[in-house]
């Protein structure tokens, strides 16, 4: 009998199958990638996707609520595949990746971008270290940490000698190859040493040992950076893992990372309703955008929940995880897309722009 349906849950992977006379469609959900944000639930035109409950818990114990798909409601259109910000949902038809909603009806292109400007990037480690999704990998080739990195720096030395103070004692020349004293033979008239202190800028690395040992305070050495070192290698962003949280963009000192978010909006937090001792939303947030200020002294009251607007991608994971009514409210104001907006997308967009507040199970 067609259509035929099947659903399997195995090793953190949900597989929903639909068999028609000539084709077989499979919708798979990698549950370890799913954050329970609910974007797929809001976007699904068939209301075929549901989410389990996030148990209210003590700090450090929150677990992501997994989603489920009603195989008989699902039309296998691919909207959830397109809209999932975390690349957790994939649709295949006869074993091949396919998005019928794009092929048959037309669907705008989501504007979600993150890129690194190779001309500005110095291949430092900052963006790689701060990325909450491990989406950024830096590769550096043929670099002996420290020495070669330092040798790639272009700089000039600003050397000044106070000849009135210099006695040609020779201590600087003993300590550093950059200095050499050319003496002239003393005469009955001069008696004392005379000559010239020569300085070779190519041998100087501006360590300033000469400045420290000069008994007459006659030397000044300054290093002026002409060009920051740029290590060989590359920095890649895995766009399937990237959530456009913008941590890389904010921290990059060279302004080499540029991010365009899928959603725009506002998150409102009513701290008066926030349950004491709960940190579920902080633990669930895939962007590390929510935070509770640390208690620095014994007896000090814990700080109130807050979020950094720069890092929030407005996915809604915190809202769906919150165990208290009215604590967090998400209002998306825009879904960034290009191309023609179909009637179907307009309906999906309207659902995505609806205000979201916590829905308590059983309430």
C-alpha positions in Angstrom: 0.0 0.0 0.0 1.2 3.5 -0.9 2.2 5.7 0.6 4.1 3.6 3.1 5.6 5.1 6.2 8.4 4.1 8.6 10.2 5.8 11.5 13.4 4.7 13.2 15.4 6.2 16.1 18.9 4.9 16.3 22.1 6.3 17.8 20.9 9.9 18.1 19.5 9.8 14.6 15.8 10.0 13.7 14.9 8.7 10.3 11.4 9.3 8.9 10.6 7.5 5.6 7.9 7.9 3.0 7.5 5.4 0.2 5.6 6.3 -2.9 5.1 4.1 -6.0 8.3 5.4 -7.7 10.2 7.2 -5.0 11.4 7.0 -1.5 11.9 10.1 0.7 13.9 10.1 3.9 13.9 13.0 6.4 16.7 12.5 9.0 17.3 14.5 12.1 20.7 14.3 13.7 19.6 14.8 17.3 23.1 15.6 18.6 23.1 18.7 16.4 19.6 19.7 17.3 19.4 22.5 19.9 15.6 22.3 20.3 15.3 25.9 19.1 12.0 25.3 17.4 12.7 27.1 14.1 11.7 23.9 12.2 8.4 23.8 14.2 7.6 27.4 13.4 8.5 26.9 9.7 6.8 23.6 9.0 3.8 24.2 6.8 2.2 20.9 7.8 2.7 21.3 11.6 4.3 17.9 11.5 7.1 18.6 13.9 6.9 18.7 17.7 9.4 19.1 20.5 9.7 17.3 23.8 10.0 19.1 27.1 13.1 20.5 28.6 13.1 19.5 32.2 13.6 22.3 34.6 16.8 21.5 36.4 19.6 22.8 38.6 22.5 24.5 37.0 24.6 22.4 34.7 22.0 19.7 34.2 19.9 21.0 31.3 19.4 18.7 28.4 18.2 19.7 24.9 14.6 18.7 24.2 14.6 16.5 21.1 12.2 17.1 18.2 9.9 14.5 16.7 8.3 14.3 13.2 4.9 12.9 12.5 5.6 10.8 9.4 2.0 10.9 8.2 1.7 14.7 8.4 5.1 15.4 6.9 4.9 16.3 3.2 8.7 15.9 2.8 8.9 19.3 1.2 12.3 20.2 2.7 11.3 23.5 4.4 12.7 22.2 7.7 16.0 21.2 6.0 16.3 24.8 4.6 15.4 26.6 7.7 17.3 24.6 10.4 20.1 27.0 11.6 22.2 24.1 12.9 22.2 21.7 9.9 20.5 19.0 11.9 17.8 18.1 9.3 18.5 16.6 5.9 16.0 15.4 3.2 17.0 12.9 0.6 14.9 11.4 -2.2 16.0 8.0 -3.5 19.2 8.4 -1.5 20.2 11.8 -3.0 20.0 15.2 -1.2 17.0 17.0 -2.6 14.8 20.0 -1.8 11.4 19.7 -3.7 10.1 23.0 -2.2 12.8 24.8 -4.2 12.6 22.7 -7.3 8.8 22.8 -7.6 7.4 25.9 -6.0 10.3 28.3 -5.6 11.7 29.5 -2.3 13.8 32.5 -1.5 17.5 32.1 -0.7 18.3 32.6 3.0 20.8 35.3 3.7 23.1 33.7 6.2 26.8 34.4 5.6 30.0 34.3 7.4 33.4 34.9 5.7 37.0 35.7 6.4 38.8 38.4 4.5 42.2 36.7 3.7 43.9 40.1 3.1 43.1 41.2 6.6 43.4 37.9 8.5 46.7 37.3 10.3 45.8 33.7 11.2 45.8 34.4 14.9 43.8 32.0 17.1 41.1 34.3 18.4 38.2 33.5 16.1 38.9 29.8 16.4 39.0 29.8 20.2 35.8 31.9 20.7 33.5 30.1 18.1 30.9 28.4 20.3 30.1 25.9 17.5 33.7 24.9 16.6 32.9 26.1 13.1 36.2 27.9 12.5 39.5 26.0 11.8 42.8 27.7 11.4 45.6 26.0 9.6 49.2 27.3 9.8 51.9 25.7 7.8 55.7 25.8 8.1 55.8 27.9 11.2 58.1 27.3 14.1 56.1 28.9 16.9 57.7 32.1 18.0 60.9 32.4 16.1 59.6 32.3 12.6 56.5 34.2 13.5 58.7 36.9 14.9 61.0 37.0 11.9 58.1 37.7 9.6 57.4 41.0 11.4 58.6 44.0 9.5 59.8 46.8 11.7 62.2 49.7 11.8 64.6 50.6 14.7 64.7 54.2 16.0 68.2 54.6 17.4 69.4 57.6 19.3 72.8 58.3 20.9 73.6 61.2 23.1 77.2 61.7 22.1 77.8 64.2 24.9 77.0 61.5 27.4 78.7 58.5 25.6 82.2 57.8 27.0 83.0 55.0 24.5 83.4 52.7 27.5 82.5 49.7 25.2 79.9 48.0 27.5 77.2 48.0 24.9 79.5 46.5 22.3 80.4 43.7 24.7 76.7 42.9 25.2 75.5 43.2 21.6 76.9 42.6 18.2 74.9 45.5 16.8 77.5 47.9 18.4 81.1 48.4 17.3 83.5 51.1 18.5 86.1 52.4 16.1 88.9 53.7 18.3 91.5 56.2 17.2 94.9 56.0 18.7 95.3 58.4 21.6 97.7 61.3 21.2 99.7 63.2 23.8 97.1 65.9 23.4 93.9 63.8 23.7 95.1 61.1 26.2 91.5 59.7 26.7 89.9 57.3 24.2 88.4 58.9 21.2 86.5 57.3 18.3 83.0 56.5 17.2 80.2 54.2 18.3 78.7 52.5 15.2 75.3 50.9 15.3 74.1 48.1 12.8 70.3 48.2 12.7 70.1 44.8 10.9 71.6 43.1 14.0 69.3 44.9 16.5 66.1 43.3 17.7 65.3 46.1 20.1 65.8 44.0 23.2 67.0 47.2 24.9 69.8 45.4 26.9 72.1 48.2 25.7 69.8 50.8 27.1 69.7 49.1 30.5 73.5 48.6 30.8 74.7 51.9 29.5 76.1 53.6 32.6 75.6 57.1 31.1 72.0 56.7 30.0 73.2 57.7 26.5 71.2 55.2 24.5 67.6 55.1 23.3 66.2 52.2 21.2 62.6 52.0 20.0 61.1 49.4 17.5 58.3 50.7 15.2 56.1 48.0 13.7 55.7 48.5 9.9 53.7 45.4 9.2 52.1 42.8 11.6 53.3 39.2 11.0 51.0 37.2 8.8 51.5 33.5 9.2 51.2 31.1 6.3 48.0 29.1 6.2 44.3 29.7 6.0 41.2 30.1 8.1 38.0 28.4 7.1 34.4 28.7 8.4 32.3 25.6 8.2 29.1 27.2 7.1 27.0 24.2 8.0 28.1 24.5 11.6 28.2 28.3 11.7 25.2 29.9 13.4 26.2 33.5 12.6 26.5 34.3 16.3 29.2 36.9 15.4 31.7 36.0 18.1 34.4 35.9 15.4 33.4 39.2 14.0 33.4 41.0 17.4 36.7 39.6 18.6 38.8 39.8 15.4 41.3 42.7 15.9 41.8 43.0 12.1 38.0 43.2 11.3 38.6 40.3 8.9 35.4 38.3 9.8 32.1 39.5 8.5 28.8 37.9 9.4 25.3 38.4 8.1 22.6 36.9 10.3 19.5 35.0 9.2 17.2 36.6 11.7 16.9 40.1 13.2 15.0 40.8 16.3 14.9 41.4 20.0 15.1 39.3 23.1 13.3 40.6 26.2 14.1 39.2 29.6 11.9 39.7 32.7 14.3 39.0 35.5 11.6 39.3 38.1 10.1 36.0 36.8 13.4 34.2 36.3 13.6 31.2 38.6 16.4 31.4 41.1 19.0 28.7 40.7 18.0 27.9 37.1 20.4 28.4 34.3 18.7 26.2 31.6 18.6 28.9 29.0 22.3 29.7 29.5 23.2 26.1 29.1 20.9 25.6 26.0 22.0 28.8 24.1 24.0 27.6 21.1 25.7 31.0 20.7 26.8 31.6 24.3 24.8 34.8 24.2 23.0 34.5 27.5 24.9 34.8 30.8 24.5 35.0 34.5 27.1 37.2 36.2 29.4 35.2 38.5 29.1 35.5 42.3 32.5 36.8 43.3 32.1 36.8 47.0 30.4 34.5 49.6 27.0 35.7 50.5 26.6 37.9 47.4 23.3 37.5 45.6 23.6 36.0 42.1 23.4 38.4 39.2 20.4 38.7 36.9 20.1 36.9 33.6 21.1 39.0 30.6 22.2 38.5 27.0 24.6 40.1 24.5 22.7 41.3 21.5 25.7 41.0 19.3 25.9 37.2 19.8 22.2 36.3 19.7 21.0 34.7 16.5 17.3 34.8 17.6 16.9 31.0 17.1 14.5 30.7 20.2 16.3 27.9 21.9 16.3 29.8 25.2 12.6 30.5 24.9 11.6 26.9 24.3 13.9 25.7 27.2 12.7 28.3 29.8 10.6 26.6 32.5 8.9 29.9 33.6 6.1 31.7 31.9 6.8 35.2 30.7 10.5 35.2 31.6 11.9 35.4 28.0 10.2 36.8 25.0 11.6 36.6 21.4 10.3 38.9 18.7 11.9 38.4 15.4 11.6 41.4 13.2 13.0 40.1 9.9 14.1 37.0 8.1 16.8 37.9 5.7 16.3 36.4 2.2 16.9 37.2 -1.4 14.8 36.2 -4.4 11.0 36.1 -4.8 8.9 35.5 -1.7 6.3 32.9 -2.5 2.9 32.7 -0.8 4.1 29.7 1.1 7.2 31.5 2.3 5.1 34.5 3.3 3.0 32.2 5.6 6.2 30.7 7.0 7.7 34.1 7.6 4.6 35.3 9.4 4.9 32.3 11.8 8.6 33.0 12.3 7.9 36.6 13.1 5.2 35.8 15.7 6.2 36.6 19.3 7.5 33.6 21.2 7.2 33.1 24.9 7.8 30.0 27.0 5.0 27.4 26.7 4.9 25.3 29.8 4.1 21.6 29.3 0.6 20.8 30.6 -0.2 24.5 31.2 
